[in-house]
Amino acid sequence: MQQQAIGKFRWTICALIFFATTINYLDRAVISLLKSDLEKQFSWTESDYSNIVIVFQLCYAIGLLFAGRLIDKAGTKIGYAVSIFAWSIAAICHAFVNSTFGFGAVRGFLGITEAGNFPSAIKTVAEWFPKKERAFATGIFNSGTNIGAIVAPLTVPLIAAKLGWQWAFILTGAIGFIWFVLWIAFYEIPARHKRLSKEEYDYIHSDTDEVKVSDEVAGTGKISWFKLLGFKQTWVFVLGKFLTDPIWWFYLFWLPAFLKAQYGLTGTAVAMPVALVYTMSTFGSIIGGWLPLYFIKKGWAVFRARKTSMFIYALFALPVVFAQLLGSVNMWLEVIIIGVATSGHQAWSANIFTTVSDMFPKKAVGSVTGIGGMAGALGGILIAKLAGALFDHYKALGSIETGYYIMFFVCGFGYLIAWLLMHLLSPKMKRAEV
């Protein structure tokens, strides 16, 4: 069947969730770029900042658990729309607080509401793409995390310098309302979408037995968390997220601070190094989705293509252990090495998300994604607490760089450990009989 005859409307849907994911990461990255300004205004220590990060992550973890259930029950159209509308309000609210406690409160609000993005996005991909294209589609929408992280350093310091830090939160937060209108106008599940051809609908379901319209309709097939936790397949995803998500959180919230500690960069000076790291990550995300598709087209089994790709991506993280040593030669060499590591994470992320739809029916995808996302956020809390304590300790000793060396060591080996545990739990990633 020729691609032209099949149709391409599913990629319009992919573009929408890419846009939402870009906004999601733009909104959460703003605070890291304003850290120096906010530290001066509110007299924050490293532990104060890490505690604010922890509040976000704890609320994000709780939100993910319930967001997955909401998405499975209410459906992607309503669930996604409610989530982005609420987190846009939360992002704007940052501009109107005037205390450390206030920042903790609004970060918690942001965490709970932003939790709806990934369960919604993964479920949308499961609804709109055949298995063989899901990792590629996930890699494309997941690259929005990098675009958001690129746009942030290029715009936030400039807005803060020209208009004040409050306007950085207001203007970035307001973008979500634009997406809300587009989503309501363009989105519906495949079985109900008037712009989807029968040929494309059949192609979407061409490599799965889940072709019943009832499987796509919101609110069907409710499955308890306890039942899902009884499957090894759930723990494959949970452990993978718990061990690797925190590494991305660390890069997101501490990379600007690291560049300040190591090279004295602040304000607009951090824009280019941070933007380069996340530009590299964008390619990692897209290639991460393409490689297993290439293997599958070569005749490999889905599980083999997925696991081989993830092992390769885990190796990309290892050089970050030596980033600071090589950084003594040239700052940009260090930035590139960190970019390689974040590229590896994004490639890994595109595939670990897809393991859920590989191993579970659509009716359980949102819930399992939420459980695993919660585990990743809880891991993020641990790494934030560790980072804050390490940096305060070594700052007092006059060698904060040592704290970063320890953290980069953790970041370098986390993926290989996760891959090994996932492989031992489910060597062939068999489908769960839910």
C-alpha positions in Angstrom: 0.0 0.0 0.0 1.5 3.3 -1.0 2.0 6.0 1.6 0.1 8.5 -0.5 -3.0 6.2 -0.6 -2.8 5.6 3.2 -2.8 9.2 4.1 -0.8 11.2 6.6 -3.3 12.8 9.0 -1.8 10.9 11.9 1.3 13.1 11.6 -0.8 16.2 12.1 -1.8 14.6 15.5 1.8 14.0 16.2 2.6 17.6 15.5 0.0 18.7 18.0 1.5 16.5 20.8 4.9 17.8 19.8 3.7 21.3 20.3 2.2 20.5 23.7 5.4 18.8 24.9 7.4 21.8 23.8 5.2 24.0 25.9 5.4 21.6 28.8 9.2 21.8 29.0 9.4 25.4 28.3 7.2 26.2 31.3 9.1 23.9 33.7 12.5 25.1 32.5 11.9 28.8 33.2 12.9 28.6 36.9 16.3 27.1 36.3 17.2 30.0 34.0 16.1 32.6 36.6 17.8 30.8 39.5 20.5 33.5 39.9 18.0 36.3 40.0 15.6 34.5 42.3 18.4 33.5 44.7 19.3 37.1 45.1 15.8 38.3 45.6 14.7 35.5 48.0 18.1 34.6 49.5 17.9 31.0 48.5 20.6 28.4 49.4 21.3 25.4 47.1 19.1 23.3 49.4 16.2 25.9 49.2 16.3 25.6 45.4 16.5 21.8 45.6 13.5 21.8 47.9 11.5 23.8 45.5 12.5 21.4 42.7 11.5 18.5 45.0 8.0 20.0 45.6 7.5 20.2 41.9 8.6 16.6 41.4 6.6 15.2 44.3 3.4 16.9 43.0 4.3 15.7 39.5 4.7 12.2 40.8 1.3 12.3 42.5 -0.2 14.0 39.5 1.1 11.3 37.1 -0.5 8.5 39.1 -3.9 10.1 38.8 -3.4 11.7 35.4 -3.0 8.3 33.8 -6.3 7.1 35.3 -8.0 10.4 34.2 -6.8 10.0 30.7 -7.9 6.3 30.5 -11.3 7.3 31.9 -12.0 10.7 30.2 -10.1 10.1 27.0 -7.2 11.9 25.4 -9.2 14.8 24.0 -10.7 16.0 27.3 -7.9 14.9 29.6 -5.1 16.6 27.5 -7.1 19.8 27.2 -7.8 20.1 30.9 -4.2 19.4 31.7 -2.6 22.1 29.5 -5.2 24.7 30.4 -4.5 24.1 34.1 -0.7 24.1 33.8 -0.7 27.3 31.8 -2.5 29.0 34.7 0.0 27.5 37.1 2.9 28.8 35.1 1.5 32.3 35.0 0.9 32.2 38.8 4.7 32.2 39.4 4.7 35.9 38.5 2.5 36.8 41.4 4.3 35.1 44.4 6.7 37.0 46.6 8.1 34.4 48.9 10.0 31.1 48.9 6.9 29.4 50.3 4.9 30.9 47.5 7.3 29.5 44.9 7.0 26.1 46.5 3.2 26.3 46.3 3.0 27.3 42.6 5.7 24.8 41.6 3.5 22.1 43.3 0.5 23.4 41.3 2.6 23.2 38.1 3.8 19.7 38.9 0.3 18.3 39.4 -1.1 19.8 36.2 1.9 19.2 33.9 1.6 15.5 34.8 -1.1 15.1 32.2 1.2 15.6 29.3 3.0 12.3 28.9 0.2 9.9 29.7 -2.0 11.8 27.2 0.8 11.9 24.6 1.7 8.2 24.8 -2.0 7.1 24.7 -2.5 9.4 21.7 0.4 7.7 19.9 -1.1 4.3 20.8 -4.4 5.3 19.4 -3.1 6.9 16.2 -0.1 4.8 15.1 0.7 1.2 14.3 3.2 -0.5 16.6 6.1 -0.2 14.0 5.7 3.6 13.9 5.1 4.3 17.6 8.8 4.7 18.6 9.4 7.1 15.7 6.2 9.1 16.5 7.2 9.1 20.2 10.7 10.3 19.3 9.3 13.2 17.3 6.9 14.4 19.9 9.4 13.8 22.7 11.9 16.0 20.8 9.5 18.8 21.9 11.2 18.5 25.4 14.4 19.6 23.7 12.8 22.4 21.7 11.2 23.7 24.9 14.6 23.6 26.6 16.2 25.3 23.6 13.6 28.1 23.4 13.8 28.8 27.2 17.5 29.9 27.4 17.1 31.9 24.1 14.1 33.8 25.4 13.7 33.7 29.2 16.9 35.6 30.2 16.2 38.2 27.5 12.6 38.7 28.7 13.8 38.9 32.3 16.4 41.5 31.4 14.0 43.7 29.4 10.7 43.3 31.3 11.5 41.6 34.6 11.5 38.0 35.7 7.7 38.0 36.3 7.0 38.5 32.6 9.1 35.5 31.7 6.6 33.3 33.5 3.6 35.2 32.2 4.5 35.1 28.5 5.7 31.5 28.4 2.7 30.3 30.4 0.2 32.0 28.0 1.4 30.0 25.0 -0.6 27.0 26.3 -3.9 28.7 25.7 -3.1 28.8 21.9 -2.5 25.0 21.9 -5.8 24.5 23.9 -7.8 26.1 21.0 -6.0 24.0 18.4 -6.5 20.7 20.2 -10.2 21.3 20.7 -10.5 22.2 17.0 -8.4 19.3 15.5 -8.4 16.3 17.8 -10.6 13.3 18.0 -10.0 9.5 18.3 -9.5 7.7 15.0 -12.8 5.9 15.1 -14.6 9.3 15.3 -12.4 11.6 13.3 -14.1 12.9 10.1 -10.8 13.8 8.4 -9.3 10.3 8.7 -9.6 8.1 5.6 -10.6 4.4 5.9 -7.3 3.5 4.4 -5.3 5.3 7.1 -7.6 3.9 9.8 -6.9 0.4 8.6 -3.2 1.1 8.4 -3.1 2.4 12.0 -4.6 -1.0 13.1 -2.6 -3.1 10.6 -0.3 -4.7 13.2 -2.5 -5.0 16.2 -5.6 -7.0 17.0 -7.1 -4.0 18.8 -9.4 -2.9 16.0 -12.6 -2.6 17.9 -14.1 0.9 18.2 -14.9 0.2 21.8 -11.2 -0.1 22.7 -10.7 3.5 21.6 -13.8 5.0 23.3 -13.0 6.8 26.6 -14.0 5.1 29.8 -13.8 1.4 28.7 -12.0 -1.4 30.4 -11.0 0.2 33.8 -8.1 -1.7 35.3 -7.0 -1.3 38.9 -3.5 -0.1 39.8 -3.0 -3.2 42.0 -3.7 -5.5 39.1 -1.3 -3.6 36.9 1.4 -3.8 39.5 1.1 -7.6 39.4 2.6 -7.7 36.0 6.3 -7.9 35.4 5.8 -5.7 32.3 4.6 -2.9 34.6 7.8 -3.2 36.6 10.0 -3.1 33.5 8.7 0.3 32.8 8.6 1.5 36.4 12.3 0.5 37.1 13.4 2.0 33.8 11.8 5.3 34.5 12.9 5.4 38.2 16.5 5.0 37.3 16.8 7.2 34.2 14.2 10.0 34.5 16.1 11.6 37.4 19.1 12.1 35.2 17.1 14.2 32.8 15.6 16.1 35.7 19.2 16.8 36.9 20.3 18.2 33.5 17.1 20.3 33.2 17.3 22.0 36.6 21.0 22.2 37.2 22.7 22.6 33.9 22.6 26.5 34.0 23.8 26.3 37.6 26.7 24.0 36.6 27.8 26.4 33.9 27.8 29.2 36.5 29.8 27.2 39.0 32.3 25.9 36.5 32.6 28.9 34.2 30.9 31.8 35.8 28.2 32.1 33.1 25.0 33.8 34.1 22.0 35.5 32.4 22.1 35.6 28.6 25.6 34.1 28.6 24.2 30.6 29.3 21.9 30.8 26.3 24.2 29.3 23.7 25.7 26.4 25.7 22.3 25.3 27.0 20.7 25.7 23.6 23.4 23.6 22.0 22.9 20.8 24.5 19.2 20.6 23.8 19.6 21.0 20.1 21.8 17.9 20.1 19.1 16.2 22.2 16.5 16.9 19.6 18.4 14.8 17.0 18.9 12.1 19.7 15.1 11.9 20.2 14.3 11.6 16.5 17.1 9.2 15.7 16.1 7.2 18.8 12.7 6.6 17.3 14.0 5.9 13.8 16.6 3.2 14.7 14.2 0.5 16.0 11.9 1.2 13.0 14.9 0.6 10.8 15.6 -2.7 12.6 11.9 -3.8 12.4 11.9 -3.1 8.6 14.9 -5.4 8.4 12.8 -8.2 9.8 13.8 -8.0 13.5 11.2 -8.8 16.2 9.9 -5.6 17.9 11.4 -6.5 21.3 14.8 -7.2 19.8 14.8 -3.9 17.9 13.7 -2.0 20.9 16.2 -3.5 23.4 19.1 -3.3 21.0 18.4 0.3 20.3 18.1 1.1 24.1 21.4 -0.6 24.8 23.1 1.5 22.2 21.6 4.7 23.7 22.7 3.7 27.2 26.3 3.7 25.9 25.9 7.4 24.8 25.6 8.4 28.5 28.9 7.0 29.6 31.3 9.8 28.3 29.6 12.4 30.7 31.7 10.8 33.5 34.7 12.5 31.9 33.0 15.7 31.0 34.6 17.9 33.6 38.1 16.5 33.0 37.8 17.3 29.3 36.2 20.6 30.1 39.4 21.8 31.6 40.7 21.7 28.0 37.8 23.6 26.5 34.3 24.5 27.7 32.6 23.7 24.4 34.1 20.2 24.5 32.4 19.6 27.8 29.1 21.1 26.6 29.2 18.7 23.6 29.8 15.7 25.8 26.9 16.7 28.0 24.9 17.1 24.7 25.8 13.5 23.7 24.6 12.2 27.0 21.3 14.1 26.8 20.9 12.9 23.2 21.3 9.4 24.5 18.6 10.0 27.2 16.1 11.3 24.7 16.7 8.4 22.3 16.2 6.1 25.3 13.1 8.0 26.4 11.5 7.6 23.0 11.8 3.9 23.3 11.0 3.3 27.0 7.7 5.1 26.5 6.9 2.9 23.6 7.5 -0.3 25.6 4.2 0.5 27.4 2.1 0.2 24.2 4.3 -2.7 23.1 3.4 -4.7 26.3 -0.1 -3.4 27.2 -3.5 -2.9 25.4 -4.6 0.7 24.8 -7.1 0.7 27.7 -4.1 0.3 30.1 -1.6 2.6 28.4 -2.5 5.8 30.3 -2.5 4.1 33.7 0.8 2.3 33.2 2.5 5.4 31.8 1.2 7.3 34.9 2.6 4.7 37.3 6.0 4.7 35.6 6.1 8.4 35.3 5.4 8.7 39.1 8.3 6.3 39.7 10.5 8.6 37.5 9.4 11.7 39.4 10.1 10.0 42.8 13.6 9.2 41.5 13.9 12.8 40.6 13.1 13.8 44.2 16.0 11.6 45.4 18.4 13.0 42.9 17.4 16.6 43.7 17.9 16.0 47.4 21.2 14.4 46.8 22.3 17.2 44.5 21.3 20.0 46.9 23.1 18.3 49.8 26.2 17.6 47.8 26.4 21.1 46.4 25.9 22.8 49.7 28.5 20.6 51.3 31.2 21.1 48.7 30.4 24.8 48.3 31.2 25.2 52.0 34.5 23.5 51.3 35.2 25.7 48.3 35.0 22.9 45.7 31.5 22.6 44.4 32.9 21.1 41.2 33.5 17.9 43.2 29.7 17.6 43.8 29.1 17.9 40.1 31.7 15.2 39.3 29.8 12.8 41.6 26.5 13.6 40.0 27.9 13.1 36.5 29.2 9.7 37.5 25.6 8.8 38.6 24.3 10.1 35.3 26.8 8.1 33.2 26.0 4.7 34.6 22.2 4.9 35.3 21.1 3.7 31.9 23.1 0.6 31.7 21.9 -0.5 35.1 18.3 0.2 34.1 18.7 -1.7 30.8 20.1 -4.8 32.6 17.2 -4.8 35.2 14.6 -4.4 32.4 16.1 -7.2 30.4 16.2 -9.6 33.4 12.5 -8.9 34.2 11.2 -9.3 30.7 13.7 -10.7 28.1 11.2 -10.7 25.2 8.8 -8.0 26.5 5.8 -10.3 26.1 2.4 -8.7 26.0 0.5 -8.6 29.3 -2.8 -10.5 29.4 -4.9 -7.7 31.0 
